[in-house]
């Protein structure tokens, strides 16, 4: 029997969901696997896309989506989702999580992207 607890944080864009998740990760004493996303903005502060970052290794960071009509991939609003880059971070995190018993997992962005 699992003692796993599921917590979902929902809300409108920009209210601090990712900040909550990152703070939760820092405060919990047990190791966790998973990933979070971070906005990418240009020099003028305009959002250009998102990166996906592994909690286990913050150097394991790849572009998740970008505003670039020339990019190939699924479109979500004005963003193109970069599936190979997303999968290079997300899949190893999830594979590792499902092979370890009693492992806590954090997944940021379970919405459209």
N, C-alpha and C positions, 0 to 999 in steps of 0.2 A: 504494500500500500504506500502510495506517495504522500509526502507531506508538502508537496509543491503548492505554492500560492500564486495565483494569477492576478496581476494588477494591470489594468488598462488605464492609460492617461489619455483623455480625449479633450478636444477643444479647437477653437479657431486658430489659424496660423498666427504665429508671433506672440502667443501668450505665455510661453516659457515651458512647454512640455519637454523639450530636449534638455533644458537647464535642470528641470526636476530629475530627469533620468540620470544625467551626469552627476548631480549631487547625491542621488541615491547610491549610485555606484561607488562614489568616494567614501560614503559613510558606512556602508555595510562591510562587516568584517570577513564574510565568506567570499571566496573567489567567485567571479562570475564570468560568463562568456557572453558574446553577443556583439552588437554594433549600434552605432548611433549615426545621425546625419548632422551636417553642419552647413549653414548657408555660405555661399561664396558670393562676395560683392565686389564690384569694380571700384576704382579710385573715387568715383562719385557717389558711392553708397548704393548703387543699383544692384539688385539681386540678379546674379548671372547663372545661378544653379546651386547644386548641393554636392557635397562629398559624403562618402560613406567611410566610417572609421571603426576599426576593431577595438573593443574594450581591452582585449588581451594584449594588443600591440598597437599603440597609437601611431606608430610609423607605418602601419598597414592601412593606408589611406588611398582611396581611388575616387575619381569623379563618378557621381551617381547620375546626375542629370545636368544638362546645360541648355542655355538659350542659344541655339545654333541650328537654324533651319537646314543647314547642309549635312548635319549629322544624321546617320541612319539609326533607327530604333523606334520603339513605341513613343508616341507623343502624349504628354499629360499637360494640357494647357499649352503654355508657350515653351515648355521644356521637352527635350529629347532625353529619354532614359537610356543610359549607356549600359546595356545588359552585361556584356563581357566583364566590364570593370566592376559592376555591382556584384556579379556572381563570384569574382575573384576574392572578394572580402566576405560576403554573406554566406556562401556555401561552406567554406571551411569552418566558419564559426558555428554554423548550425550542425554540420556533421560531427564536430567535436562534442557539441552539447548533447546530441542524442546518444552518443556512445558512452557518456559518463553518467553514472547514477548520482542522484541527488545534486545535480549541478544546476545552479541558478543561471537563467538566461535572460538577457535584456535585449529587446528588439525595438529599435526606434523606427518610426515610419512604417506602419502597417496599413497606410491609406493607399491612395491611388498610385503613387510612385512605388 
